[in-house]
Amino acid sequence: MTTASHFPLIVELLRQQGSAIRTEWEAQLDIDTLGSRKVRKDGQGKQCDDFLSVFTSAISGDAPGNIDHRSWNEVREVLDHISSSRAKGGATPSETATFIFSLKQPIFAVLRAGLADRPDVLTSAYWAVSTVLDHLGLYTVEVFQRSRDQIVARQQQELLELSTPVITLWEGVVALPLIGTLDSMRAQVVMESILQKIVDTGAAIAIIDITGVPTVDTLVAQHLMKTIAAARLMGADCIISGIRPQIAQTIVHLGIDLANVTTKATLADAFLVALERTGAQRTA
């Protein structure tokens, strides 16, 4: 008898002992310290019920041993949801895979009890179930990793946006205080943020303050010049503030031409220039 031919027998035992398997499985999850730490008890119970239902249907379908077959679509969908939710909840890949691997023991117990008098069939059934669960466990790790990568990418984007706030200082005057290293990715966010702010406010002056930028090299200077050029195309002029003595020397040594750009030592000085250019009245 082939391994595949044992699946109907396995399905029959699962359907007969489904309640016992479900109870033992959740107890095993608690022993493995997965459920109680990362997932609420009611949420874990629903995940167990959902998976057992679609799992039993899948192994009774056209391709019981092939989890890539369309008959396993619902199983993969359930595991997609479980893996992504655990990634968001702070679980680890191994803890997520344990959700599947912990099912082996209760299923094996049922098989052992039901096939005790047929050792050859029992061994083949063990192998068939173990192989399928191993594939499903690895699938959860793959989905978990994709979900975690998406979370990290989204968080990085949100941090970039938070680290480049464009604020309105006065009517027609906006400012972008930069803090930290300015790399290519962040430079793109800087450009997009300041251009969008110019569009939203109709600002005529944009102040880029680099007081919090530790070093200015050729790459940083190029990013700044591109941002200034883009702002001018949008009808706004730029002022760079925060030019410390060390940065001024570096710019000179690098041969960077800022002749056509207004620069000031402090944000306050740049703000005064912006007020004068916009014709705003200042109080003493």
N, C-alpha and C positions, 0 to 999 in steps of 0.2 A: 504494500500500500504506500503510495507516494505521500510526501509531506502535505501537498495541497489537498489531498483527499481527506485529511484529518480535520479540515476546517468545519465541515458540517457538524461533526461530533463536538468540536470546541464550541461552536455557536450554541448547540443544544444545551451544553453544560452551563454556558454563560447565562442563557435565558432562564434556566432553572434556578441558578444560584446567584442571580444578579444582585439581589438585596444583600446577601451575605458578603459578596465581593465588594460592594459599595461600602459597607460598614467597615470591613477589614482594611480597605484601601485608605479611607480617611484616617483610621487609627495609625496606619503605617506612615502616612504623611506627617502626622504629629510626632511620631518617633523620630522621623528624619528632620524634625525642626523646621520644616518648610512652611506649612500652612499657618501655624500659630504666630509666626514672626512676621510674615510678609503679606498674608492674605486674611481678611476677616473670615470667621468660621462659616457664616452664611454664604459668603462669596465662594469659598472653597467647596462647600457642599454642592452648590449649583454647578460649578465647573466639573466636579466628578460626575454628577448626573448627566450633564450635557455630553461629556466625552464618552461615557459608557454607552449611551444611547446610540450615538452615531458610529462608534467603534463596532458595536455588535452588528449594526446594519451593514457596515463596510465589509467585514470579514465574511458575511453571508452573501456578498454580491458576486459580480462577475470576475473580479480579480482580488481575491482575499489576501494575497501576499504581496501585492504591488501598490504601495501607497501613492504612486504617481498617477494611477489610473483615475479616470473621472468618477468612479464609484466611491473614491475616497475624498471627493471635494468637500463634503460637509465636515469630515474629520479635520482636514487641513484648515478649514475656516474656523472651526472651534479652537484649534491649536494656535492659529494666528491671533485670535482675540486673547487667549490665555497668555501667550508669550509676550505680546505687546503690553498687556496690562501689568504683567509682572515686571517687565522692563521699566515701566513708568513708576512702579511701586518700590523700586530699589532692590529687587531680588538679583541674584547672580545667575549666570548661565547654567551653572551646575545645579543650583536650586530649582531652576525652571525645568531642566531636564528630569530632575528627580520626580517631578509630578507624574511623568510617564513611567519611569523606572520603578517607582514604588508600587505600581500596579502589578508587577510581575509576581510578587509573593502571594497575594490573595488569589490570583488566577491559577498559579501553580498549585496552591493548596486544594483548590476545587478540582483541578485535573488529577491530582494525586489521589484524592478521595474517590473520584469517579472512575478512574482507570487503574486502580491498584492491582486488579487481576489480569491486566494486559500491559506488561512492562514495555514491550516493544512499541506499542501504540502510544504509551505514555511518553516515552523518550522522544518520539517523532513529534508529538503534540507540543511538548516542551519547546523543542527547537523551532517549530513553526511560530508559536506565540512570541517566543523570545526574539526571533529575528524581526518580526513586525514591530514589536515595541521598541527595539533598538533603533530601527529606522525612524520611528516617530519621535523618539527622544532626541535624535540628532537633528530632526527637522525643527523641533522647538528651539534648539540652540541657534540654528541658522536664522529663524524668524526673530528670536530674541536679539541677536547681534544686529540685524538690520534695524530693528526698532530702536535699539540703543544708539546706533549711529545717527539715526534721524533725530533723536532727542538731543544728542550732543551738538549736531549741526544747527538745530534750531536754537539751542541755548547760546551757542557761539554767535549766531546772528543777532539774537536779542541783546547779548552783552555788547556787541559792536554798536548797536543802535543806542543803547544806554550810555555808552562811553563817548558818544558824539552828539550831545544835545545842542541844538541851535535855539538860542533864546532871543527874544525881542527886547532890545534895550530902550528903544525910542521909536516913535513913528518913523518908518523908513530906514531904521537901523537895526540890524541883527548881528549877533555875535556867536562864534563857535569856539569855545575854549577847549583846546586839545590837551589831554593828559596821557602820558605814556608813549610807547613806541608807535610810530606811524608806518605800518607795512602796507603792502599793495592792497590786501583785502580791506583793511580799515580805511585806506585812502579812498577807495571806491565808495564806501559808506559815507565818508565825509563829504565827498562831492555830491552824492545823491541827496544827502540831508540838507546841505546848504542851498542847493538849487531848488529843492522842493519848498524850503522856507521862503526863498525869494519869490517863488510863484505864489505861495499862499498869502504873503504879506505885502507884496509889491515893493519890497525894500530896495532902496537905491544904494545903500552902503552895507557891506558885509565885512565884519571884523573877524579875522582868524587869529586867535590868541594861542601862541605856542610856548607860553611860560612853562607849562607842565611837560613839554617835550624834552627829554633828557639830552638828546643829540640831534643834530641836523646834518645829514650827509647828502650826497648827490641824489640818492633815491628820494629822500624826504623832500628835498628842494624841488625835484621834478613833479612830485605829487602836488605840492603847493602851487606851482606855476600852472599846472593843468587845471586845478580847481579855480584859480583866479581867472584863467582864460575862459573857462566855461561860464563863470559868473558874469563876466563882461558880455558874453554873448546873450545872456539873459537880461542885460541892461543894468547890471549892478556893478559898482566898483568895489574893490577889496582893499583892506588895510591889514597888514600883518603887525601884530603886537607881540610883546614878550621877547624882543631881541636882546638877549643878555650879552655881555662882553665876550664870553667864550663862544657863543653861537655866532656873533658878528665876525670874530676872527676865523672861525671855521668856514663861514660863507666866503670870506675873502680868499682864504687859502684854496678853496675848491674852485674858485673862479666863477662862482654863480652870479649871474647878472640880475640884480633886483632894482636896476635903475628906474624902471617904469612902474615900480610898485612902491606905494607909500608904506613905510615901516616906522614903528614907534616902540619905545622901550617898555611901555606898560599899556595895559588895557584902558586905563583911565585917559592916558594921552591920546590913544586912538579914538576913544569915545568923543573927546573934545573936538578932534578934527572932523569926525563924522557929523557932529552937531553943526559945526561951522559950514560944512558942505551942504547940508540939508536946509540951512537957513533957520535952524531952530533957535529960539531965544533962551539964553541961559540966565539963571538967577545967580546973584552974587553969593 
